[in-house]
Amino acid sequence: MSKASAKPHFAEEADAPSRMPATYEDAMRELEQLVGRLESGEMPLEQMLSGYQRGAQLLQWCRDKLQAVEDQIKVLDGGALKPWKPQ
């Protein structure tokens, strides 16, 4: 393999399609684990970059899920989002 054709490991990860978690809870669990690894400071720079990118994807996915739930609640409540009061 020549130097010109060799791709860094992080580039391969960035090129691969990212799979999104099956549930919101799975996404949050993965995000929490990822943040822990990033905060440890023990990851190589390339892995930190791909980890940050994955974290941004997961965060956006979670926000989209929460927005979808909020929109559904508005529909069920006749267009008004009512404050939640624990019982």
C-alpha positions in Angstrom: 0.0 0.0 0.0 1.5 3.4 -1.0 1.4 6.4 1.2 -0.8 8.2 -1.4 -3.5 5.6 -1.2 -3.5 5.2 2.6 -6.4 6.9 4.3 -6.2 7.8 8.0 -8.5 5.8 10.2 -10.7 8.7 11.2 -11.4 9.5 7.5 -12.8 6.0 7.1 -15.1 6.5 10.0 -16.3 9.8 8.8 -17.0 8.4 5.3 -19.0 5.5 6.7 -22.8 6.1 7.1 -23.6 6.6 10.8 -26.3 4.4 12.3 -28.7 6.1 14.5 -29.8 4.4 17.7 -33.1 2.6 17.9 -34.4 4.7 20.8 -34.0 8.1 22.5 -32.6 6.3 25.6 -30.0 4.4 23.5 -28.9 7.7 22.0 -28.6 9.4 25.3 -26.6 6.4 26.7 -24.2 6.5 23.7 -23.9 10.3 24.0 -23.1 10.1 27.8 -20.4 7.4 27.1 -18.9 9.5 24.3 -18.8 12.6 26.4 -17.0 10.7 29.2 -14.4 9.4 26.7 -13.9 12.9 25.2 -13.6 14.5 28.7 -11.0 11.9 29.8 -8.5 13.5 27.4 -7.0 10.1 26.6 -8.3 9.9 23.0 -6.0 10.7 20.1 -6.8 13.9 18.3 -8.3 12.1 15.2 -10.6 10.0 17.5 -11.6 13.2 19.4 -12.7 14.8 16.1 -14.8 11.8 14.9 -16.2 11.5 18.5 -17.2 15.2 18.5 -18.9 14.7 15.1 -20.7 11.6 16.3 -21.8 13.5 19.4 -23.2 16.4 17.3 -25.2 13.8 15.2 -26.6 12.2 18.3 -27.5 15.5 19.9 -29.3 16.6 16.8 -31.1 13.3 16.6 -32.2 13.6 20.2 -33.4 17.2 19.7 -35.4 16.1 16.6 -37.1 13.3 18.6 -38.0 15.6 21.4 -39.4 18.1 18.9 -41.5 15.4 17.3 -42.9 14.4 20.7 -43.6 18.1 21.6 -45.4 18.5 18.2 -47.5 15.4 18.9 -48.5 16.7 22.3 -49.6 20.0 20.8 -51.8 18.1 18.3 -53.3 16.0 21.1 -53.9 19.1 23.3 -55.6 21.1 20.5 -52.6 23.2 19.5 -51.6 24.4 23.0 -48.7 23.0 24.8 -49.7 22.8 28.4 -47.2 22.9 31.3 -46.4 19.5 32.7 -47.2 19.1 36.4 -46.0 15.9 38.1 -48.6 14.3 40.3 
